[in-house]
Amino acid sequence: MAQITVVQITCGQCGHKFVLNTSTWPSTIQCPYCQEEMSQDMIPRVKEAWGTASDLNMDFARYHADRNETKFSVDLIAEQVHFPHE
Ligand SMILES: [Zn+2]
């Protein structure tokens, strides 16, 4: 069994969530439900965030196997919160 880190996008237009295929990074990112398209300049940044999380999770898995450290993993989740001053 292998561990992979996937990217889940939430579309603010329709509210649906979808997962990206990170093995064949798409040149455009589009919501499959409402066809809303992400701006091009954000795609490399999404890829960078995924790369960082993916590397981190691979290292957690490796250190668990090699050094018997606890196998943590990182997920990035955007939550909607209300602050008192809002
Ligand atoms: Zn959508």
PDB file of the backbone (N, CA, C, O) and the ligand in Angstrom, with CONECT records:
HET     ZN  A 101       1
ATOM      1  N   MET A   1       0.844  -1.194   0.000  1.00  0.00           N
ATOM      2  CA  MET A   1       0.000   0.000   0.000  1.00  0.00           C
ATOM      3  C   MET A   1       0.878   1.242   0.000  1.00  0.00           C
ATOM      4  O   MET A   1       1.875   1.312   0.719  1.00  0.00           O
ATOM      5  N   ALA A   2       0.507   2.194  -0.792  1.00  0.00           N
ATOM      6  CA  ALA A   2       1.273   3.435  -0.885  1.00  0.00           C
ATOM      7  C   ALA A   2       0.370   4.608  -0.509  1.00  0.00           C
ATOM      8  O   ALA A   2      -0.852   4.566  -0.650  1.00  0.00           O
ATOM      9  N   GLN A   3       1.029   5.643  -0.031  1.00  0.00           N
ATOM     10  CA  GLN A   3       0.261   6.834   0.333  1.00  0.00           C
ATOM     11  C   GLN A   3       0.476   7.919  -0.718  1.00  0.00           C
ATOM     12  O   GLN A   3       1.609   8.190  -1.113  1.00  0.00           O
ATOM     13  N   ILE A   4      -0.600   8.531  -1.163  1.00  0.00           N
ATOM     14  CA  ILE A   4      -0.466   9.689  -2.041  1.00  0.00           C
ATOM     15  C   ILE A   4      -1.190  10.862  -1.400  1.00  0.00           C
ATOM     16  O   ILE A   4      -2.106  10.678  -0.599  1.00  0.00           O
ATOM     17  N   THR A   5      -0.770  12.062  -1.760  1.00  0.00           N
ATOM     18  CA  THR A   5      -1.444  13.276  -1.305  1.00  0.00           C
ATOM     19  C   THR A   5      -2.226  13.823  -2.488  1.00  0.00           C
ATOM     20  O   THR A   5      -1.660  14.063  -3.554  1.00  0.00           O
ATOM     21  N   VAL A   6      -3.516  14.019  -2.303  1.00  0.00           N
ATOM     22  CA  VAL A   6      -4.359  14.527  -3.386  1.00  0.00           C
ATOM     23  C   VAL A   6      -4.762  15.972  -3.084  1.00  0.00           C
ATOM     24  O   VAL A   6      -4.717  16.419  -1.938  1.00  0.00           O
ATOM     25  N   VAL A   7      -5.151  16.680  -4.123  1.00  0.00           N
ATOM     26  CA  VAL A   7      -5.618  18.056  -3.982  1.00  0.00           C
ATOM     27  C   VAL A   7      -7.131  18.066  -4.170  1.00  0.00           C
ATOM     28  O   VAL A   7      -7.642  17.646  -5.208  1.00  0.00           O
ATOM     29  N   GLN A   8      -7.827  18.542  -3.169  1.00  0.00           N
ATOM     30  CA  GLN A   8      -9.271  18.709  -3.295  1.00  0.00           C
ATOM     31  C   GLN A   8      -9.573  20.196  -3.382  1.00  0.00           C
ATOM     32  O   GLN A   8      -9.154  20.978  -2.529  1.00  0.00           O
ATOM     33  N   ILE A   9     -10.302  20.577  -4.421  1.00  0.00           N
ATOM     34  CA  ILE A   9     -10.662  21.973  -4.643  1.00  0.00           C
ATOM     35  C   ILE A   9     -12.133  22.153  -4.299  1.00  0.00           C
ATOM     36  O   ILE A   9     -12.964  21.322  -4.665  1.00  0.00           O
ATOM     37  N   THR A  10     -12.454  23.225  -3.604  1.00  0.00           N
ATOM     38  CA  THR A  10     -13.850  23.586  -3.387  1.00  0.00           C
ATOM     39  C   THR A  10     -14.168  24.750  -4.312  1.00  0.00           C
ATOM     40  O   THR A  10     -13.448  25.748  -4.313  1.00  0.00           O
ATOM     41  N   CYS A  11     -15.222  24.642  -5.092  1.00  0.00           N
ATOM     42  CA  CYS A  11     -15.629  25.685  -6.033  1.00  0.00           C
ATOM     43  C   CYS A  11     -16.579  26.656  -5.334  1.00  0.00           C
ATOM     44  O   CYS A  11     -17.650  26.270  -4.865  1.00  0.00           O
ATOM     45  N   GLY A  12     -16.168  27.913  -5.273  1.00  0.00           N
ATOM     46  CA  GLY A  12     -16.992  28.916  -4.614  1.00  0.00           C
ATOM     47  C   GLY A  12     -18.223  29.316  -5.415  1.00  0.00           C
ATOM     48  O   GLY A  12     -19.153  29.928  -4.890  1.00  0.00           O
ATOM     49  N   GLN A  13     -18.212  28.959  -6.695  1.00  0.00           N
ATOM     50  CA  GLN A  13     -19.338  29.282  -7.571  1.00  0.00           C
ATOM     51  C   GLN A  13     -20.544  28.392  -7.280  1.00  0.00           C
ATOM     52  O   GLN A  13     -21.668  28.876  -7.147  1.00  0.00           O
ATOM     53  N   CYS A  14     -20.295  27.075  -7.181  1.00  0.00           N
ATOM     54  CA  CYS A  14     -21.410  26.127  -6.999  1.00  0.00           C
ATOM     55  C   CYS A  14     -21.328  25.371  -5.671  1.00  0.00           C
ATOM     56  O   CYS A  14     -22.287  24.709  -5.274  1.00  0.00           O
ATOM     57  N   GLY A  15     -20.168  25.469  -4.974  1.00  0.00           N
ATOM     58  CA  GLY A  15     -20.041  24.830  -3.670  1.00  0.00           C
ATOM     59  C   GLY A  15     -19.596  23.380  -3.715  1.00  0.00           C
ATOM     60  O   GLY A  15     -19.377  22.774  -2.666  1.00  0.00           O
ATOM     61  N   HIS A  16     -19.455  22.802  -4.918  1.00  0.00           N
ATOM     62  CA  HIS A  16     -19.021  21.410  -5.012  1.00  0.00           C
ATOM     63  C   HIS A  16     -17.517  21.295  -4.773  1.00  0.00           C
ATOM     64  O   HIS A  16     -16.761  22.253  -4.934  1.00  0.00           O
ATOM     65  N   LYS A  17     -17.117  20.093  -4.387  1.00  0.00           N
ATOM     66  CA  LYS A  17     -15.700  19.776  -4.217  1.00  0.00           C
ATOM     67  C   LYS A  17     -15.298  18.805  -5.322  1.00  0.00           C
ATOM     68  O   LYS A  17     -16.087  17.953  -5.731  1.00  0.00           O
ATOM     69  N   PHE A  18     -14.057  18.944  -5.803  1.00  0.00           N
ATOM     70  CA  PHE A  18     -13.530  17.978  -6.780  1.00  0.00           C
ATOM     71  C   PHE A  18     -12.046  17.766  -6.538  1.00  0.00           C
ATOM     72  O   PHE A  18     -11.358  18.633  -6.000  1.00  0.00           O
ATOM     73  N   VAL A  19     -11.562  16.593  -6.946  1.00  0.00           N
ATOM     74  CA  VAL A  19     -10.177  16.200  -6.718  1.00  0.00           C
ATOM     75  C   VAL A  19      -9.409  16.326  -8.031  1.00  0.00           C
ATOM     76  O   VAL A  19      -9.911  15.946  -9.089  1.00  0.00           O
ATOM     77  N   LEU A  20      -8.190  16.861  -7.958  1.00  0.00           N
ATOM     78  CA  LEU A  20      -7.347  16.994  -9.147  1.00  0.00           C
ATOM     79  C   LEU A  20      -6.530  15.735  -9.363  1.00  0.00           C
ATOM     80  O   LEU A  20      -6.138  15.060  -8.412  1.00  0.00           O
ATOM     81  N   ASN A  21      -6.280  15.430 -10.624  1.00  0.00           N
ATOM     82  CA  ASN A  21      -5.366  14.351 -10.962  1.00  0.00           C
ATOM     83  C   ASN A  21      -3.952  14.910 -10.950  1.00  0.00           C
ATOM     84  O   ASN A  21      -3.533  15.574 -11.898  1.00  0.00           O
ATOM     85  N   THR A  22      -3.215  14.641  -9.875  1.00  0.00           N
ATOM     86  CA  THR A  22      -1.886  15.237  -9.720  1.00  0.00           C
ATOM     87  C   THR A  22      -0.810  14.444 -10.460  1.00  0.00           C
ATOM     88  O   THR A  22       0.351  14.855 -10.465  1.00  0.00           O
ATOM     89  N   SER A  23      -1.161  13.320 -11.084  1.00  0.00           N
ATOM     90  CA  SER A  23      -0.171  12.585 -11.877  1.00  0.00           C
ATOM     91  C   SER A  23      -0.078  13.160 -13.289  1.00  0.00           C
ATOM     92  O   SER A  23       0.940  12.983 -13.959  1.00  0.00           O
ATOM     93  N   THR A  24      -1.109  13.834 -13.743  1.00  0.00           N
ATOM     94  CA  THR A  24      -1.089  14.505 -15.050  1.00  0.00           C
ATOM     95  C   THR A  24      -1.624  15.914 -14.857  1.00  0.00           C
ATOM     96  O   THR A  24      -2.735  16.224 -15.287  1.00  0.00           O
ATOM     97  N   TRP A  25      -0.833  16.777 -14.206  1.00  0.00           N
ATOM     98  CA  TRP A  25      -1.315  18.116 -13.882  1.00  0.00           C
ATOM     99  C   TRP A  25      -1.959  18.789 -15.083  1.00  0.00           C
ATOM    100  O   TRP A  25      -1.324  18.934 -16.128  1.00  0.00           O
ATOM    101  N   PRO A  26      -3.206  19.201 -14.945  1.00  0.00           N
ATOM    102  CA  PRO A  26      -3.913  19.820 -16.073  1.00  0.00           C
ATOM    103  C   PRO A  26      -3.406  21.240 -16.338  1.00  0.00           C
ATOM    104  O   PRO A  26      -2.937  21.922 -15.426  1.00  0.00           O
ATOM    105  N   SER A  27      -3.507  21.674 -17.593  1.00  0.00           N
ATOM    106  CA  SER A  27      -3.083  23.035 -17.937  1.00  0.00           C
ATOM    107  C   SER A  27      -4.159  24.039 -17.542  1.00  0.00           C
ATOM    108  O   SER A  27      -3.885  25.227 -17.377  1.00  0.00           O
ATOM    109  N   THR A  28      -5.372  23.551 -17.395  1.00  0.00           N
ATOM    110  CA  THR A  28      -6.437  24.399 -16.861  1.00  0.00           C
ATOM    111  C   THR A  28      -7.126  23.633 -15.733  1.00  0.00           C
ATOM    112  O   THR A  28      -7.205  22.405 -15.764  1.00  0.00           O
ATOM    113  N   ILE A  29      -7.618  24.358 -14.750  1.00  0.00           N
ATOM    114  CA  ILE A  29      -8.381  23.726 -13.675  1.00  0.00           C
ATOM    115  C   ILE A  29      -9.795  24.291 -13.741  1.00  0.00           C
ATOM    116  O   ILE A  29     -10.020  25.493 -13.603  1.00  0.00           O
ATOM    117  N   GLN A  30     -10.732  23.383 -13.956  1.00  0.00           N
ATOM    118  CA  GLN A  30     -12.111  23.785 -14.176  1.00  0.00           C
ATOM    119  C   GLN A  30     -13.028  22.927 -13.308  1.00  0.00           C
ATOM    120  O   GLN A  30     -12.845  21.714 -13.204  1.00  0.00           O
ATOM    121  N   CYS A  31     -14.005  23.565 -12.694  1.00  0.00           N
ATOM    122  CA  CYS A  31     -14.973  22.816 -11.889  1.00  0.00           C
ATOM    123  C   CYS A  31     -15.785  21.908 -12.804  1.00  0.00           C
ATOM    124  O   CYS A  31     -16.390  22.391 -13.763  1.00  0.00           O
ATOM    125  N   PRO A  32     -15.815  20.584 -12.527  1.00  0.00           N
ATOM    126  CA  PRO A  32     -16.560  19.677 -13.399  1.00  0.00           C
ATOM    127  C   PRO A  32     -18.078  19.828 -13.253  1.00  0.00           C
ATOM    128  O   PRO A  32     -18.837  19.300 -14.067  1.00  0.00           O
ATOM    129  N   TYR A  33     -18.517  20.546 -12.219  1.00  0.00           N
ATOM    130  CA  TYR A  33     -19.958  20.679 -11.982  1.00  0.00           C
ATOM    131  C   TYR A  33     -20.545  21.904 -12.680  1.00  0.00           C
ATOM    132  O   TYR A  33     -21.608  21.820 -13.295  1.00  0.00           O
ATOM    133  N   CYS A  34     -19.850  23.049 -12.584  1.00  0.00           N
ATOM    134  CA  CYS A  34     -20.412  24.282 -13.155  1.00  0.00           C
ATOM    135  C   CYS A  34     -19.497  24.912 -14.210  1.00  0.00           C
ATOM    136  O   CYS A  34     -19.816  25.966 -14.760  1.00  0.00           O
ATOM    137  N   GLN A  35     -18.357  24.263 -14.493  1.00  0.00           N
ATOM    138  CA  GLN A  35     -17.409  24.709 -15.527  1.00  0.00           C
ATOM    139  C   GLN A  35     -16.673  26.004 -15.201  1.00  0.00           C
ATOM    140  O   GLN A  35     -15.998  26.559 -16.068  1.00  0.00           O
ATOM    141  N   GLU A  36     -16.788  26.497 -13.965  1.00  0.00           N
ATOM    142  CA  GLU A  36     -16.024  27.680 -13.573  1.00  0.00           C
ATOM    143  C   GLU A  36     -14.536  27.357 -13.665  1.00  0.00           C
ATOM    144  O   GLU A  36     -14.101  26.292 -13.227  1.00  0.00           O
ATOM    145  N   GLU A  37     -13.744  28.290 -14.244  1.00  0.00           N
ATOM    146  CA  GLU A  37     -12.330  28.020 -14.465  1.00  0.00           C
ATOM    147  C   GLU A  37     -11.466  28.848 -13.523  1.00  0.00           C
ATOM    148  O   GLU A  37     -11.726  30.029 -13.296  1.00  0.00           O
ATOM    149  N   MET A  38     -10.432  28.207 -12.978  1.00  0.00           N
ATOM    150  CA  MET A  38      -9.478  28.895 -12.109  1.00  0.00           C
ATOM    151  C   MET A  38      -8.551  29.744 -12.973  1.00  0.00           C
ATOM    152  O   MET A  38      -8.220  29.344 -14.089  1.00  0.00           O
ATOM    153  N   SER A  39      -8.125  30.909 -12.481  1.00  0.00           N
ATOM    154  CA  SER A  39      -7.221  31.736 -13.279  1.00  0.00           C
ATOM    155  C   SER A  39      -5.866  31.041 -13.409  1.00  0.00           C
ATOM    156  O   SER A  39      -5.394  30.376 -12.487  1.00  0.00           O
ATOM    157  N   GLN A  40      -5.263  31.215 -14.572  1.00  0.00           N
ATOM    158  CA  GLN A  40      -4.021  30.510 -14.932  1.00  0.00           C
ATOM    159  C   GLN A  40      -2.897  30.732 -13.930  1.00  0.00           C
ATOM    160  O   GLN A  40      -2.140  29.810 -13.627  1.00  0.00           O
ATOM    161  N   ASP A  41      -2.787  31.967 -13.411  1.00  0.00           N
ATOM    162  CA  ASP A  41      -1.653  32.262 -12.535  1.00  0.00           C
ATOM    163  C   ASP A  41      -1.751  31.565 -11.180  1.00  0.00           C
ATOM    164  O   ASP A  41      -0.776  31.534 -10.429  1.00  0.00           O
ATOM    165  N   MET A  42      -2.920  31.006 -10.860  1.00  0.00           N
ATOM    166  CA  MET A  42      -3.067  30.297  -9.585  1.00  0.00           C
ATOM    167  C   MET A  42      -2.649  28.833  -9.682  1.00  0.00           C
ATOM    168  O   MET A  42      -2.348  28.209  -8.664  1.00  0.00           O
ATOM    169  N   ILE A  43      -2.626  28.282 -10.884  1.00  0.00           N
ATOM    170  CA  ILE A  43      -2.345  26.853 -11.050  1.00  0.00           C
ATOM    171  C   ILE A  43      -0.949  26.462 -10.540  1.00  0.00           C
ATOM    172  O   ILE A  43      -0.831  25.480  -9.807  1.00  0.00           O
ATOM    173  N   PRO A  44       0.125  27.210 -10.910  1.00  0.00           N
ATOM    174  CA  PRO A  44       1.442  26.864 -10.349  1.00  0.00           C
ATOM    175  C   PRO A  44       1.492  26.971  -8.832  1.00  0.00           C
ATOM    176  O   PRO A  44       2.255  26.258  -8.181  1.00  0.00           O
ATOM    177  N   ARG A  45       0.693  27.846  -8.277  1.00  0.00           N
ATOM    178  CA  ARG A  45       0.695  28.012  -6.822  1.00  0.00           C
ATOM    179  C   ARG A  45      -0.006  26.842  -6.142  1.00  0.00           C
ATOM    180  O   ARG A  45       0.401  26.405  -5.066  1.00  0.00           O
ATOM    181  N   VAL A  46      -1.068  26.338  -6.779  1.00  0.00           N
ATOM    182  CA  VAL A  46      -1.749  25.152  -6.259  1.00  0.00           C
ATOM    183  C   VAL A  46      -0.787  23.967  -6.306  1.00  0.00           C
ATOM    184  O   VAL A  46      -0.700  23.170  -5.372  1.00  0.00           O
ATOM    185  N   LYS A  47      -0.059  23.876  -7.438  1.00  0.00           N
ATOM    186  CA  LYS A  47       0.900  22.795  -7.623  1.00  0.00           C
ATOM    187  C   LYS A  47       2.009  22.856  -6.568  1.00  0.00           C
ATOM    188  O   LYS A  47       2.437  21.827  -6.044  1.00  0.00           O
ATOM    189  N   GLU A  48       2.463  24.059  -6.269  1.00  0.00           N
ATOM    190  CA  GLU A  48       3.511  24.256  -5.267  1.00  0.00           C
ATOM    191  C   GLU A  48       3.026  23.832  -3.869  1.00  0.00           C
ATOM    192  O   GLU A  48       3.754  23.180  -3.121  1.00  0.00           O
ATOM    193  N   ALA A  49       1.804  24.208  -3.537  1.00  0.00           N
ATOM    194  CA  ALA A  49       1.231  23.833  -2.234  1.00  0.00           C
ATOM    195  C   ALA A  49       1.097  22.315  -2.135  1.00  0.00           C
ATOM    196  O   ALA A  49       1.380  21.719  -1.096  1.00  0.00           O
ATOM    197  N   TRP A  50       0.659  21.702  -3.238  1.00  0.00           N
ATOM    198  CA  TRP A  50       0.550  20.245  -3.263  1.00  0.00           C
ATOM    199  C   TRP A  50       1.928  19.605  -3.113  1.00  0.00           C
ATOM    200  O   TRP A  50       2.088  18.644  -2.360  1.00  0.00           O
ATOM    201  N   GLY A  51       2.935  20.139  -3.836  1.00  0.00           N
ATOM    202  CA  GLY A  51       4.286  19.584  -3.782  1.00  0.00           C
ATOM    203  C   GLY A  51       4.843  19.602  -2.374  1.00  0.00           C
ATOM    204  O   GLY A  51       5.451  18.630  -1.923  1.00  0.00           O
ATOM    205  N   THR A  52       4.635  20.706  -1.683  1.00  0.00           N
ATOM    206  CA  THR A  52       5.116  20.833  -0.306  1.00  0.00           C
ATOM    207  C   THR A  52       4.434  19.822   0.608  1.00  0.00           C
ATOM    208  O   THR A  52       5.102  19.129   1.375  1.00  0.00           O
ATOM    209  N   ALA A  53       3.122  19.736   0.531  1.00  0.00           N
ATOM    210  CA  ALA A  53       2.373  18.804   1.388  1.00  0.00           C
ATOM    211  C   ALA A  53       2.719  17.359   1.039  1.00  0.00           C
ATOM    212  O   ALA A  53       2.845  16.511   1.922  1.00  0.00           O
ATOM    213  N   SER A  54       2.870  17.090  -0.251  1.00  0.00           N
ATOM    214  CA  SER A  54       3.183  15.741  -0.706  1.00  0.00           C
ATOM    215  C   SER A  54       4.561  15.295  -0.201  1.00  0.00           C
ATOM    216  O   SER A  54       4.711  14.178   0.296  1.00  0.00           O
ATOM    217  N   ASP A  55       5.562  16.168  -0.331  1.00  0.00           N
ATOM    218  CA  ASP A  55       6.913  15.863   0.160  1.00  0.00           C
ATOM    219  C   ASP A  55       6.919  15.631   1.670  1.00  0.00           C
ATOM    220  O   ASP A  55       7.560  14.710   2.176  1.00  0.00           O
ATOM    221  N   LEU A  56       6.194  16.485   2.362  1.00  0.00           N
ATOM    222  CA  LEU A  56       6.100  16.386   3.813  1.00  0.00           C
ATOM    223  C   LEU A  56       5.507  15.034   4.222  1.00  0.00           C
ATOM    224  O   LEU A  56       6.023  14.363   5.115  1.00  0.00           O
ATOM    225  N   ASN A  57       4.422  14.649   3.559  1.00  0.00           N
ATOM    226  CA  ASN A  57       3.759  13.388   3.897  1.00  0.00           C
ATOM    227  C   ASN A  57       4.626  12.182   3.552  1.00  0.00           C
ATOM    228  O   ASN A  57       4.600  11.176   4.261  1.00  0.00           O
ATOM    229  N   MET A  58       5.398  12.279   2.458  1.00  0.00           N
ATOM    230  CA  MET A  58       6.311  11.190   2.114  1.00  0.00           C
ATOM    231  C   MET A  58       7.410  11.059   3.169  1.00  0.00           C
ATOM    232  O   MET A  58       7.821   9.951   3.515  1.00  0.00           O
ATOM    233  N   ASP A  59       7.884  12.208   3.679  1.00  0.00           N
ATOM    234  CA  ASP A  59       8.912  12.171   4.720  1.00  0.00           C
ATOM    235  C   ASP A  59       8.367  11.609   6.028  1.00  0.00           C
ATOM    236  O   ASP A  59       9.043  10.838   6.708  1.00  0.00           O
ATOM    237  N   PHE A  60       7.139  11.999   6.377  1.00  0.00           N
ATOM    238  CA  PHE A  60       6.524  11.411   7.584  1.00  0.00           C
ATOM    239  C   PHE A  60       6.453   9.893   7.455  1.00  0.00           C
ATOM    240  O   PHE A  60       6.739   9.167   8.408  1.00  0.00           O
ATOM    241  N   ALA A  61       6.070   9.419   6.274  1.00  0.00           N
ATOM    242  CA  ALA A  61       5.952   7.969   6.051  1.00  0.00           C
ATOM    243  C   ALA A  61       7.326   7.305   6.117  1.00  0.00           C
ATOM    244  O   ALA A  61       7.477   6.218   6.675  1.00  0.00           O
ATOM    245  N   ARG A  62       8.334   7.980   5.535  1.00  0.00           N
ATOM    246  CA  ARG A  62       9.691   7.427   5.521  1.00  0.00           C
ATOM    247  C   ARG A  62      10.287   7.386   6.930  1.00  0.00           C
ATOM    248  O   ARG A  62      10.902   6.391   7.315  1.00  0.00           O
ATOM    249  N   TYR A  63      10.107   8.449   7.689  1.00  0.00           N
ATOM    250  CA  TYR A  63      10.659   8.496   9.044  1.00  0.00           C
ATOM    251  C   TYR A  63       9.951   7.486   9.946  1.00  0.00           C
ATOM    252  O   TYR A  63      10.533   6.961  10.895  1.00  0.00           O
ATOM    253  N   HIS A  64       8.698   7.231   9.631  1.00  0.00           N
ATOM    254  CA  HIS A  64       7.969   6.200  10.374  1.00  0.00           C
ATOM    255  C   HIS A  64       8.591   4.829  10.091  1.00  0.00           C
ATOM    256  O   HIS A  64       8.825   4.039  11.007  1.00  0.00           O
ATOM    257  N   ALA A  65       8.851   4.563   8.817  1.00  0.00           N
ATOM    258  CA  ALA A  65       9.425   3.271   8.424  1.00  0.00           C
ATOM    259  C   ALA A  65      10.867   3.130   8.918  1.00  0.00           C
ATOM    260  O   ALA A  65      11.248   2.074   9.423  1.00  0.00           O
ATOM    261  N   ASP A  66      11.667   4.189   8.775  1.00  0.00           N
ATOM    262  CA  ASP A  66      13.103   4.110   9.080  1.00  0.00           C
ATOM    263  C   ASP A  66      13.419   4.284  10.556  1.00  0.00           C
ATOM    264  O   ASP A  66      14.298   3.613  11.098  1.00  0.00           O
ATOM    265  N   ARG A  67      12.697   5.188  11.199  1.00  0.00           N
ATOM    266  CA  ARG A  67      13.055   5.543  12.584  1.00  0.00           C
ATOM    267  C   ARG A  67      11.951   5.237  13.587  1.00  0.00           C
ATOM    268  O   ARG A  67      12.062   5.545  14.774  1.00  0.00           O
ATOM    269  N   ASN A  68      10.879   4.621  13.081  1.00  0.00           N
ATOM    270  CA  ASN A  68       9.726   4.280  13.907  1.00  0.00           C
ATOM    271  C   ASN A  68       9.092   5.498  14.576  1.00  0.00           C
ATOM    272  O   ASN A  68       8.515   5.393  15.658  1.00  0.00           O
ATOM    273  N   GLU A  69       9.206   6.662  13.915  1.00  0.00           N
ATOM    274  CA  GLU A  69       8.519   7.855  14.435  1.00  0.00           C
ATOM    275  C   GLU A  69       7.032   7.755  14.108  1.00  0.00           C
ATOM    276  O   GLU A  69       6.636   7.048  13.181  1.00  0.00           O
ATOM    277  N   THR A  70       6.226   8.463  14.870  1.00  0.00           N
ATOM    278  CA  THR A  70       4.792   8.461  14.606  1.00  0.00           C
ATOM    279  C   THR A  70       4.521   8.999  13.206  1.00  0.00           C
ATOM    280  O   THR A  70       5.102  10.002  12.791  1.00  0.00           O
ATOM    281  N   LYS A  71       3.636   8.325  12.487  1.00  0.00           N
ATOM    282  CA  LYS A  71       3.325   8.731  11.118  1.00  0.00           C
ATOM    283  C   LYS A  71       2.210   9.781  11.112  1.00  0.00           C
ATOM    284  O   LYS A  71       1.022   9.459  11.086  1.00  0.00           O
ATOM    285  N   PHE A  72       2.629  11.029  11.138  1.00  0.00           N
ATOM    286  CA  PHE A  72       1.661  12.108  10.982  1.00  0.00           C
ATOM    287  C   PHE A  72       1.408  12.312   9.500  1.00  0.00           C
ATOM    288  O   PHE A  72       2.177  11.838   8.664  1.00  0.00           O
ATOM    289  N   SER A  73       0.325  13.021   9.168  1.00  0.00           N
ATOM    290  CA  SER A  73       0.131  13.453   7.793  1.00  0.00           C
ATOM    291  C   SER A  73      -0.571  14.805   7.827  1.00  0.00           C
ATOM    292  O   SER A  73      -1.275  15.143   8.779  1.00  0.00           O
ATOM    293  N   VAL A  74      -0.359  15.565   6.760  1.00  0.00           N
ATOM    294  CA  VAL A  74      -0.876  16.934   6.697  1.00  0.00           C
ATOM    295  C   VAL A  74      -1.922  17.054   5.601  1.00  0.00           C
ATOM    296  O   VAL A  74      -1.684  16.653   4.462  1.00  0.00           O
ATOM    297  N   ASP A  75      -3.064  17.599   5.939  1.00  0.00           N
ATOM    298  CA  ASP A  75      -4.093  17.968   4.965  1.00  0.00           C
ATOM    299  C   ASP A  75      -4.318  19.471   5.083  1.00  0.00           C
ATOM    300  O   ASP A  75      -4.348  20.012   6.189  1.00  0.00           O
ATOM    301  N   LEU A  76      -4.473  20.139   3.959  1.00  0.00           N
ATOM    302  CA  LEU A  76      -4.759  21.578   3.981  1.00  0.00           C
ATOM    303  C   LEU A  76      -6.260  21.760   3.758  1.00  0.00           C
ATOM    304  O   LEU A  76      -6.795  21.336   2.734  1.00  0.00           O
ATOM    305  N   ILE A  77      -6.926  22.381   4.702  1.00  0.00           N
ATOM    306  CA  ILE A  77      -8.379  22.529   4.619  1.00  0.00           C
ATOM    307  C   ILE A  77      -8.745  23.992   4.829  1.00  0.00           C
ATOM    308  O   ILE A  77      -8.362  24.588   5.836  1.00  0.00           O
ATOM    309  N   ALA A  78      -9.472  24.567   3.902  1.00  0.00           N
ATOM    310  CA  ALA A  78      -9.928  25.948   4.051  1.00  0.00           C
ATOM    311  C   ALA A  78     -11.293  25.940   4.741  1.00  0.00           C
ATOM    312  O   ALA A  78     -12.254  25.368   4.228  1.00  0.00           O
ATOM    313  N   GLU A  79     -11.364  26.569   5.890  1.00  0.00           N
ATOM    314  CA  GLU A  79     -12.615  26.626   6.644  1.00  0.00           C
ATOM    315  C   GLU A  79     -13.170  28.048   6.604  1.00  0.00           C
ATOM    316  O   GLU A  79     -12.409  29.016   6.609  1.00  0.00           O
ATOM    317  N   GLN A  80     -14.477  28.170   6.566  1.00  0.00           N
ATOM    318  CA  GLN A  80     -15.116  29.477   6.659  1.00  0.00           C
ATOM    319  C   GLN A  80     -15.370  29.785   8.135  1.00  0.00           C
ATOM    320  O   GLN A  80     -16.049  29.027   8.828  1.00  0.00           O
ATOM    321  N   VAL A  81     -14.826  30.889   8.601  1.00  0.00           N
ATOM    322  CA  VAL A  81     -15.040  31.258  10.004  1.00  0.00           C
ATOM    323  C   VAL A  81     -15.499  32.710  10.081  1.00  0.00           C
ATOM    324  O   VAL A  81     -15.229  33.505   9.182  1.00  0.00           O
ATOM    325  N   HIS A  82     -16.185  33.040  11.146  1.00  0.00           N
ATOM    326  CA  HIS A  82     -16.591  34.410  11.368  1.00  0.00           C
ATOM    327  C   HIS A  82     -15.824  34.967  12.563  1.00  0.00           C
ATOM    328  O   HIS A  82     -15.819  34.372  13.640  1.00  0.00           O
ATOM    329  N   PHE A  83     -15.189  36.091  12.366  1.00  0.00           N
ATOM    330  CA  PHE A  83     -14.502  36.749  13.478  1.00  0.00           C
ATOM    331  C   PHE A  83     -15.457  37.754  14.098  1.00  0.00           C
ATOM    332  O   PHE A  83     -16.344  38.269  13.417  1.00  0.00           O
ATOM    333  N   PRO A  84     -15.284  38.040  15.390  1.00  0.00           N
ATOM    334  CA  PRO A  84     -16.213  38.915  16.104  1.00  0.00           C
ATOM    335  C   PRO A  84     -16.373  40.307  15.457  1.00  0.00           C
ATOM    336  O   PRO A  84     -17.450  40.899  15.518  1.00  0.00           O
ATOM    337  N   HIS A  85     -15.288  40.826  14.834  1.00  0.00           N
ATOM    338  CA  HIS A  85     -15.374  42.172  14.264  1.00  0.00           C
ATOM    339  C   HIS A  85     -16.088  42.206  12.914  1.00  0.00           C
ATOM    340  O   HIS A  85     -16.295  43.284  12.356  1.00  0.00           O
ATOM    341  N   GLU A  86     -16.468  41.046  12.384  1.00  0.00           N
ATOM    342  CA  GLU A  86     -17.112  41.006  11.061  1.00  0.00           C
ATOM    343  C   GLU A  86     -18.593  41.370  11.168  1.00  0.00           C
ATOM    344  O   GLU A  86     -19.299  41.391  10.159  1.00  0.00           O
TER     345      GLU A  86
HETATM  346 ZN    ZN A 101     -18.448  24.755  -9.527  1.00  0.00          ZN2+
END
